[in-house]
Amino acid sequence: MGGGTTRNKKGKGIFKDYVSWFEIPAVNFQQSVDFYNYIYGIEMETNFDGNYAMAFFPANEGIGGAIVSGPGSTPSDTGPLLYLNGGKDLNIILKKVEKAGGRIIMPKTLINEEAGYFAIFIDSEGNKLALHSKK
């Protein structure tokens, strides 16, 4: 995670968030749902439509996302890196990653005092993701 700023010097084209939705691909849908349910301590709502299965991260406001399984949903450890919310201290979630079948590839690391911390992991399906927290 870079130390870049979210301010636009010209004051135009500024969005509150640059992500509006995310999907994490899975081949073994239930294994992936179980992984995220465990590390976050949640119960995802699932939906099956014949071709696709989706499990939704509970979000009352802000950015939401889902686990998706179906045609074209291929897990990968290359490509864009998605930073998931690590809460107040990302170690609380990170310490559950290996117990849930994932692998930590970068432990909690300080970006800088203003930006906070990040860690990188591989989930149970082989997707490379990160966690971010201020402390």
N, CA and C atoms as an extended XYZ file, in Angstrom:
405
Properties=species:S:1:pos:R:3:atomname:S:1:resname:S:1:resid:I:1 pbc="F F F"
N         0.867       -1.166        0.000 N   MET     1
C         0.000        0.000        0.000 CA  MET     1
C         0.900        1.211        0.000 C   MET     1
N         0.763        2.037       -0.965 N   GLY     2
C         1.611        3.209       -1.080 CA  GLY     2
C         1.247        4.292       -0.099 C   GLY     2
N         2.126        5.236        0.032 N   GLY     3
C         1.888        6.340        0.935 CA  GLY     3
C         1.236        7.511        0.231 C   GLY     3
N         0.544        7.244       -0.868 N   GLY     4
C        -0.068        8.311       -1.654 CA  GLY     4
C        -1.198        9.005       -0.930 C   GLY     4
N        -1.578       10.114       -1.444 N   THR     5
C        -2.647       10.902       -0.848 CA  THR     5
C        -3.924       10.710       -1.643 C   THR     5
N        -5.062       10.957       -1.024 N   THR     6
C        -6.339       10.868       -1.733 CA  THR     6
C        -6.810       12.246       -2.163 C   THR     6
N        -5.989       13.252       -1.942 N   ARG     7
C        -6.373       14.610       -2.331 CA  ARG     7
C        -5.995       14.880       -3.783 C   ARG     7
N        -6.881       15.553       -4.473 N   ASN     8
C        -6.632       15.967       -5.845 CA  ASN     8
C        -6.281       17.439       -5.799 C   ASN     8
N        -5.087       17.797       -6.248 N   LYS     9
C        -4.617       19.175       -6.134 CA  LYS     9
C        -5.497       20.170       -6.875 C   LYS     9
N        -6.176       19.723       -7.904 N   LYS    10
C        -7.050       20.624       -8.658 CA  LYS    10
C        -8.450       20.680       -8.067 C   LYS    10
N        -8.766       19.748       -7.133 N   GLY    11
C       -10.066       19.767       -6.470 CA  GLY    11
C       -11.206       19.241       -7.317 C   GLY    11
N       -10.923       18.601       -8.433 N   LYS    12
C       -11.977       18.077       -9.299 CA  LYS    12
C       -11.886       16.556       -9.357 C   LYS    12
N       -13.009       15.940       -9.584 N   GLY    13
C       -13.032       14.500       -9.789 CA  GLY    13
C       -12.718       13.685       -8.551 C   GLY    13
N       -12.954       14.223       -7.393 N   ILE    14
C       -12.657       13.493       -6.173 CA  ILE    14
C       -13.856       12.642       -5.784 C   ILE    14
N       -13.596       11.370       -5.561 N   PHE    15
C       -14.606       10.444       -5.076 CA  PHE    15
C       -14.339       10.198       -3.602 C   PHE    15
N       -15.375        9.892       -2.850 N   LYS    16
C       -15.181        9.509       -1.457 CA  LYS    16
C       -14.393        8.208       -1.408 C   LYS    16
N       -14.758        7.230       -2.237 N   ASP    17
C       -14.081        5.941       -2.334 CA  ASP    17
C       -13.852        5.632       -3.800 C   ASP    17
N       -12.749        4.978       -4.091 N   TYR    18
C       -12.474        4.593       -5.472 CA  TYR    18
C       -12.823        3.139       -5.743 C   TYR    18
N       -13.352        2.471       -4.758 N   VAL    19
C       -13.875        1.123       -4.923 CA  VAL    19
C       -15.336        1.170       -4.527 C   VAL    19
N       -16.213        0.598       -5.362 N   SER    20
C       -17.627        0.597       -5.021 CA  SER    20
C       -18.138       -0.812       -4.716 C   SER    20
N       -17.443       -1.830       -5.152 N   TRP    21
C       -17.838       -3.213       -4.934 CA  TRP    21
C       -16.630       -4.075       -5.220 C   TRP    21
N       -16.508       -5.219       -4.569 N   PHE    22
C       -15.427       -6.147       -4.894 CA  PHE    22
C       -15.962       -7.563       -4.896 C   PHE    22
N       -15.319       -8.413       -5.682 N   GLU    23
C       -15.650       -9.829       -5.724 CA  GLU    23
C       -14.367      -10.628       -5.627 C   GLU    23
N       -14.379      -11.608       -4.753 N   ILE    24
C       -13.234      -12.492       -4.565 CA  ILE    24
C       -13.606      -13.829       -5.198 C   ILE    24
N       -12.876      -14.268       -6.237 N   PRO    25
C       -13.235      -15.501       -6.933 CA  PRO    25
C       -12.912      -16.750       -6.114 C   PRO    25
N       -13.724      -17.793       -6.329 N   ALA    26
C       -13.520      -19.061       -5.639 CA  ALA    26
C       -13.895      -20.213       -6.556 C   ALA    26
N       -13.147      -21.295       -6.463 N   VAL    27
C       -13.512      -22.545       -7.130 CA  VAL    27
C       -14.277      -23.402       -6.136 C   VAL    27
N       -13.710      -23.586       -4.931 N   ASN    28
C       -14.399      -24.300       -3.863 CA  ASN    28
C       -15.159      -23.251       -3.055 C   ASN    28
N       -16.387      -22.989       -3.463 N   PHE    29
C       -17.188      -21.912       -2.899 CA  PHE    29
C       -17.340      -22.031       -1.382 C   PHE    29
N       -17.757      -23.197       -0.899 N   GLN    30
C       -18.012      -23.340        0.534 CA  GLN    30
C       -16.733      -23.183        1.349 C   GLN    30
N       -15.629      -23.689        0.844 N   GLN    31
C       -14.350      -23.525        1.541 CA  GLN    31
C       -13.995      -22.047        1.671 C   GLN    31
N       -14.210      -21.294        0.619 N   SER    32
C       -13.916      -19.865        0.643 CA  SER    32
C       -14.850      -19.122        1.602 C   SER    32
N       -16.137      -19.438        1.560 N   VAL    33
C       -17.101      -18.815        2.473 CA  VAL    33
C       -16.717      -19.134        3.914 C   VAL    33
N       -16.382      -20.381        4.182 N   ASP    34
C       -15.980      -20.781        5.538 CA  ASP    34
C       -14.737      -20.017        5.986 C   ASP    34
N       -13.779      -19.816        5.081 N   PHE    35
C       -12.549      -19.089        5.393 CA  PHE    35
C       -12.865      -17.672        5.872 C   PHE    35
N       -13.641      -16.923        5.103 N   TYR    36
C       -13.942      -15.535        5.461 CA  TYR    36
C       -14.901      -15.436        6.649 C   TYR    36
N       -15.847      -16.358        6.748 N   ASN    37
C       -16.712      -16.385        7.932 CA  ASN    37
C       -15.858      -16.554        9.192 C   ASN    37
N       -14.860      -17.422        9.123 N   TYR    38
C       -14.014      -17.693       10.284 CA  TYR    38
C       -13.116      -16.503       10.632 C   TYR    38
N       -12.388      -15.975        9.657 N   ILE    39
C       -11.420      -14.918       10.005 CA  ILE    39
C       -12.108      -13.632       10.447 C   ILE    39
N       -13.314      -13.357        9.920 N   TYR    40
C       -14.035      -12.146       10.315 CA  TYR    40
C       -15.076      -12.395       11.414 C   TYR    40
N       -15.370      -13.658       11.720 N   GLY    41
C       -16.397      -13.943       12.714 CA  GLY    41
C       -17.779      -13.507       12.253 C   GLY    41
N       -18.091      -13.781       10.982 N   ILE    42
C       -19.367      -13.368       10.385 CA  ILE    42
C       -20.113      -14.581        9.850 C   ILE    42
N       -21.312      -14.357        9.379 N   GLU    43
C       -22.099      -15.367        8.679 CA  GLU    43
C       -22.584      -14.719        7.381 C   GLU    43
N       -21.976      -15.112        6.271 N   MET    44
C       -22.314      -14.508        4.986 CA  MET    44
C       -23.626      -15.073        4.446 C   MET    44
N       -24.425      -14.193        3.864 N   GLU    45
C       -25.649      -14.605        3.173 CA  GLU    45
C       -25.243      -15.119        1.797 C   GLU    45
N       -25.789      -16.265        1.385 N   THR    46
C       -25.423      -16.843        0.092 CA  THR    46
C       -26.605      -16.826       -0.869 C   THR    46
N       -26.266      -16.815       -2.156 N   ASN    47
C       -27.262      -16.806       -3.214 CA  ASN    47
C       -26.737      -17.675       -4.358 C   ASN    47
N       -27.575      -18.573       -4.866 N   PHE    48
C       -27.210      -19.442       -5.982 CA  PHE    48
C       -28.207      -19.218       -7.104 C   PHE    48
N       -27.720      -18.978       -8.329 N   ASP    49
C       -28.654      -18.753       -9.438 CA  ASP    49
C       -28.506      -19.775      -10.556 C   ASP    49
N       -27.856      -20.880      -10.291 N   GLY    50
C       -27.686      -21.900      -11.321 CA  GLY    50
C       -26.293      -21.884      -11.909 C   GLY    50
N       -25.820      -20.708      -12.348 N   ASN    51
C       -24.472      -20.585      -12.898 CA  ASN    51
C       -23.471      -20.035      -11.894 C   ASN    51
N       -23.943      -19.178      -11.034 N   TYR    52
C       -23.061      -18.506      -10.086 CA  TYR    52
C       -23.540      -18.700       -8.659 C   TYR    52
N       -22.563      -18.721       -7.760 N   ALA    53
C       -22.847      -18.707       -6.330 CA  ALA    53
C       -22.181      -17.453       -5.777 C   ALA    53
N       -22.879      -16.756       -4.904 N   MET    54
C       -22.325      -15.557       -4.284 CA  MET    54
C       -22.592      -15.597       -2.789 C   MET    54
N       -21.612      -15.160       -2.009 N   ALA    55
C       -21.762      -14.993       -0.569 CA  ALA    55
C       -21.374      -13.554       -0.271 C   ALA    55
N       -22.251      -12.834        0.388 N   PHE    56
C       -22.080      -11.397        0.572 CA  PHE    56
C       -21.486      -11.047        1.935 C   PHE    56
N       -20.445      -10.201        1.918 N   PHE    57
C       -19.910       -9.651        3.151 CA  PHE    57
C       -20.963       -8.710        3.721 C   PHE    57
N       -21.344       -8.874        4.995 N   PRO    58
C       -22.357       -7.980        5.553 CA  PRO    58
C       -21.821       -6.550        5.647 C   PRO    58
N       -22.558       -5.611        5.089 N   ALA    59
C       -22.163       -4.198        5.129 CA  ALA    59
C       -23.429       -3.353        5.148 C   ALA    59
N       -23.626       -2.611        6.223 N   ASN    60
C       -24.793       -1.738        6.310 CA  ASN    60
C       -24.607       -0.472        5.496 C   ASN    60
N       -23.383        0.010        5.453 N   GLU    61
C       -23.073        1.189        4.653 CA  GLU    61
C       -21.633        1.070        4.191 C   GLU    61
N       -21.254        1.866        3.260 N   GLY    62
C       -19.897        1.795        2.733 CA  GLY    62
C       -19.781        0.750        1.639 C   GLY    62
N       -18.585        0.275        1.424 N   ILE    63
C       -18.276       -0.629        0.319 CA  ILE    63
C       -18.586       -2.066        0.697 C   ILE    63
N       -19.289       -2.763       -0.176 N   GLY    64
C       -19.609       -4.160        0.028 CA  GLY    64
C       -18.908       -5.023       -0.990 C   GLY    64
N       -19.012       -6.325       -0.778 N   GLY    65
C       -18.385       -7.250       -1.704 CA  GLY    65
C       -18.896       -8.655       -1.478 C   GLY    65
N       -18.363       -9.587       -2.270 N   ALA    66
C       -18.849      -10.953       -2.218 CA  ALA    66
C       -17.767      -11.938       -2.626 C   ALA    66
N       -17.962      -13.179       -2.206 N   ILE    67
C       -17.233      -14.324       -2.737 CA  ILE    67
C       -18.057      -14.783       -3.931 C   ILE    67
N       -17.414      -15.068       -5.065 N   VAL    68
C       -18.136      -15.458       -6.272 CA  VAL    68
C       -17.528      -16.724       -6.853 C   VAL    68
N       -18.400      -17.669       -7.208 N   SER    69
C       -17.969      -18.900       -7.840 CA  SER    69
C       -18.830      -19.122       -9.076 C   SER    69
N       -18.183      -19.458      -10.173 N   GLY    70
C       -18.904      -19.700      -11.420 CA  GLY    70
C       -17.982      -19.437      -12.595 C   GLY    70
N       -18.522      -19.470      -13.815 N   PRO    71
C       -17.700      -19.250      -15.004 CA  PRO    71
C       -16.906      -17.949      -14.923 C   PRO    71
N       -15.608      -18.034      -15.165 N   GLY    72
C       -14.741      -16.860      -15.157 CA  GLY    72
C       -14.268      -16.441      -13.780 C   GLY    72
N       -14.694      -17.112      -12.740 N   SER    73
C       -14.272      -16.783      -11.374 CA  SER    73
C       -13.076      -17.656      -11.018 C   SER    73
N       -11.891      -17.159      -11.344 N   THR    74
C       -10.667      -17.925      -11.168 CA  THR    74
C        -9.766      -17.264      -10.135 C   THR    74
N        -9.518      -17.941       -9.005 N   PRO    75
C        -8.619      -17.374       -7.997 CA  PRO    75
C        -7.230      -17.127       -8.575 C   PRO    75
N        -6.544      -16.097       -8.047 N   SER    76
C        -5.221      -15.751       -8.554 CA  SER    76
C        -4.402      -15.060       -7.472 C   SER    76
N        -3.091      -15.282       -7.530 N   ASP    77
C        -2.197      -14.561       -6.629 CA  ASP    77
C        -1.419      -13.484       -7.379 C   ASP    77
N        -1.897      -13.149       -8.587 N   THR    78
C        -1.307      -12.068       -9.370 CA  THR    78
C        -2.414      -11.078       -9.727 C   THR    78
N        -2.044       -9.928      -10.194 N   GLY    79
C        -3.038       -8.930      -10.562 CA  GLY    79
C        -3.245       -7.925       -9.453 C   GLY    79
N        -4.335       -7.175       -9.493 N   PRO    80
C        -4.592       -6.139       -8.484 CA  PRO    80
C        -4.644       -6.724       -7.074 C   PRO    80
N        -4.217       -5.936       -6.117 N   LEU    81
C        -4.219       -6.360       -4.720 CA  LEU    81
C        -5.323       -5.618       -3.983 C   LEU    81
N        -6.263       -6.356       -3.423 N   LEU    82
C        -7.388       -5.805       -2.690 CA  LEU    82
C        -7.026       -5.731       -1.216 C   LEU    82
N        -7.193       -4.554       -0.616 N   TYR    83
C        -6.942       -4.359        0.817 CA  TYR    83
C        -8.265       -4.415        1.550 C   TYR    83
N        -8.426       -5.424        2.386 N   LEU    84
C        -9.630       -5.566        3.192 CA  LEU    84
C        -9.454       -4.837        4.512 C   LEU    84
N       -10.544       -4.401        5.091 N   ASN    85
C       -10.512       -3.697        6.355 CA  ASN    85
C       -10.044       -4.642        7.450 C   ASN    85
N        -8.988       -4.259        8.142 N   GLY    86
C        -8.451       -5.072        9.224 CA  GLY    86
C        -8.985       -4.680       10.583 C   GLY    86
N        -9.960       -3.770       10.633 N   GLY    87
C       -10.521       -3.332       11.905 CA  GLY    87
C        -9.552       -2.446       12.669 C   GLY    87
N        -9.679       -2.436       13.986 N   LYS    88
C        -8.819       -1.579       14.809 CA  LYS    88
C        -7.374       -2.074       14.834 C   LYS    88
N        -7.180       -3.405       14.797 N   ASP    89
C        -5.847       -4.005       14.778 CA  ASP    89
C        -5.921       -5.234       13.886 C   ASP    89
N        -5.282       -5.180       12.734 N   LEU    90
C        -5.393       -6.257       11.753 CA  LEU    90
C        -4.874       -7.592       12.266 C   LEU    90
N        -4.067       -7.600       13.329 N   ASN    91
C        -3.581       -8.867       13.883 CA  ASN    91
C        -4.708       -9.759       14.382 C   ASN    91
N        -5.824       -9.177       14.798 N   ILE    92
C        -6.961       -9.965       15.285 CA  ILE    92
C        -7.471      -10.875       14.166 C   ILE    92
N        -7.568      -10.358       12.959 N   ILE    93
C        -8.009      -11.142       11.807 CA  ILE    93
C        -6.856      -11.967       11.254 C   ILE    93
N        -5.680      -11.373       11.160 N   LEU    94
C        -4.523      -12.048       10.561 CA  LEU    94
C        -4.174      -13.342       11.296 C   LEU    94
N        -4.303      -13.363       12.617 N   LYS    95
C        -3.932      -14.568       13.363 CA  LYS    95
C        -4.877      -15.738       13.073 C   LYS    95
N        -6.002      -15.494       12.419 N   LYS    96
C        -6.945      -16.548       12.064 CA  LYS    96
C        -6.712      -17.102       10.656 C   LYS    96
N        -5.913      -16.423        9.852 N   VAL    97
C        -5.736      -16.788        8.443 CA  VAL    97
C        -5.225      -18.216        8.279 C   VAL    97
N        -4.160      -18.583        8.965 N   GLU    98
C        -3.595      -19.922        8.792 CA  GLU    98
C        -4.507      -20.996        9.361 C   GLU    98
N        -5.188      -20.718       10.473 N   LYS    99
C        -6.136      -21.681       11.050 CA  LYS    99
C        -7.287      -21.950       10.093 C   LYS    99
N        -7.610      -20.971        9.245 N   ALA   100
C        -8.720      -21.106        8.298 CA  ALA   100
C        -8.275      -21.693        6.957 C   ALA   100
N        -6.993      -22.017        6.818 N   GLY   101
C        -6.517      -22.626        5.582 CA  GLY   101
C        -5.782      -21.679        4.659 C   GLY   101
N        -5.476      -20.468        5.115 N   GLY   102
C        -4.726      -19.514        4.309 CA  GLY   102
C        -3.254      -19.509        4.695 C   GLY   102
N        -2.519      -18.551        4.125 N   ARG   103
C        -1.080      -18.458        4.359 CA  ARG   103
C        -0.684      -16.993        4.421 C   ARG   103
N         0.048      -16.604        5.445 N   ILE   104
C         0.536      -15.230        5.573 CA  ILE   104
C         1.830      -15.104        4.790 C   ILE   104
N         1.875      -14.126        3.881 N   ILE   105
C         3.110      -13.933        3.124 CA  ILE   105
C         3.845      -12.653        3.505 C   ILE   105
N         3.183      -11.740        4.210 N   MET   106
C         3.840      -10.573        4.786 CA  MET   106
C         3.138      -10.260        6.095 C   MET   106
N         3.847      -10.305        7.214 N   PRO   107
C         3.215      -10.025        8.504 CA  PRO   107
C         2.843       -8.550        8.620 C   PRO   107
N         2.180       -8.214        9.710 N   LYS   108
C         1.798       -6.831        9.971 CA  LYS   108
C         3.034       -5.937        9.848 C   LYS   108
N         2.920       -4.930        8.979 N   THR   109
C         4.051       -4.062        8.643 CA  THR   109
C         3.602       -2.609        8.674 C   THR   109
N         4.403       -1.761        9.285 N   LEU   110
C         4.087       -0.331        9.347 CA  LEU   110
C         4.328        0.316        7.990 C   LEU   110
N         3.323        1.041        7.508 N   ILE   111
C         3.482        1.850        6.294 CA  ILE   111
C         4.130        3.159        6.726 C   ILE   111
N         3.416        3.910        7.550 N   ASN   112
C         3.909        5.096        8.246 CA  ASN   112
C         2.868        5.442        9.308 C   ASN   112
N         3.190        6.354       10.193 N   GLU   113
C         2.283        6.660       11.303 CA  GLU   113
C         0.909        7.141       10.839 C   GLU   113
N         0.867        7.879        9.769 N   GLU   114
C        -0.406        8.406        9.267 CA  GLU   114
C        -1.241        7.329        8.581 C   GLU   114
N        -0.608        6.504        7.749 N   ALA   115
C        -1.331        5.507        6.960 CA  ALA   115
C        -1.660        4.241        7.745 C   ALA   115
N        -0.839        3.884        8.728 N   GLY   116
C        -1.101        2.697        9.525 CA  GLY   116
C        -0.311        1.484        9.082 C   GLY   116
N        -0.959        0.319        9.138 N   TYR   117
C        -0.295       -0.964        8.928 CA  TYR   117
C        -0.986       -1.774        7.843 C   TYR   117
N        -0.236       -2.737        7.283 N   PHE   118
C        -0.822       -3.688        6.343 CA  PHE   118
C        -0.162       -5.043        6.511 C   PHE   118
N        -0.820       -6.068        6.005 N   ALA   119
C        -0.284       -7.427        5.952 CA  ALA   119
C        -0.849       -8.058        4.686 C   ALA   119
N        -0.125       -9.017        4.131 N   ILE   120
C        -0.570       -9.686        2.906 CA  ILE   120
C        -0.711      -11.175        3.188 C   ILE   120
N        -1.779      -11.765        2.638 N   PHE   121
C        -2.017      -13.189        2.829 CA  PHE   121
C        -2.579      -13.822        1.559 C   PHE   121
N        -2.495      -15.147        1.513 N   ILE   122
C        -3.131      -15.940        0.466 CA  ILE   122
C        -4.317      -16.621        1.126 C   ILE   122
N        -5.520      -16.464        0.560 N   ASP   123
C        -6.697      -17.081        1.169 CA  ASP   123
C        -6.767      -18.569        0.837 C   ASP   123
N        -7.802      -19.231        1.288 N   SER   124
C        -7.940      -20.680        1.113 CA  SER   124
C        -8.077      -21.097       -0.345 C   SER   124
N        -8.395      -20.150       -1.225 N   GLU   125
C        -8.555      -20.448       -2.650 CA  GLU   125
C        -7.336      -20.074       -3.486 C   GLU   125
N        -6.332      -19.441       -2.866 N   GLY   126
C        -5.133      -19.043       -3.602 CA  GLY   126
C        -5.126      -17.589       -4.037 C   GLY   126
N        -6.098      -16.785       -3.584 N   ASN   127
C        -6.126      -15.356       -3.899 CA  ASN   127
C        -5.185      -14.607       -2.971 C   ASN   127
N        -4.412      -13.678       -3.532 N   LYS   128
C        -3.557      -12.822       -2.719 CA  LYS   128
C        -4.342      -11.573       -2.358 C   LYS   128
N        -4.464      -11.304       -1.047 N   LEU   129
C        -5.179      -10.134       -0.537 CA  LEU   129
C        -4.370       -9.506        0.576 C   LEU   129
N        -4.806       -8.333        0.994 N   ALA   130
C        -4.127       -7.630        2.090 CA  ALA   130
C        -5.149       -7.189        3.111 C   ALA   130
N        -4.659       -6.908        4.299 N   LEU   131
C        -5.452       -6.302        5.359 CA  LEU   131
C        -4.840       -4.951        5.689 C   LEU   131
N        -5.645       -3.993        6.104 N   HIS   132
C        -5.156       -2.675        6.479 CA  HIS   132
C        -5.827       -2.242        7.769 C   HIS   132
N        -5.052       -1.619        8.660 N   SER   133
C        -5.602       -1.019        9.863 CA  SER   133
C        -4.755        0.171       10.254 C   SER   133
N        -5.337        1.092       10.994 N   LYS   134
C        -4.605        2.282       11.437 CA  LYS   134
C        -3.647        1.953       12.570 C   LYS   134
N        -3.939        0.924       13.355 N   LYS   135
C        -3.067        0.532       14.477 CA  LYS   135
C        -2.621       -0.890       14.363 C   LYS   135
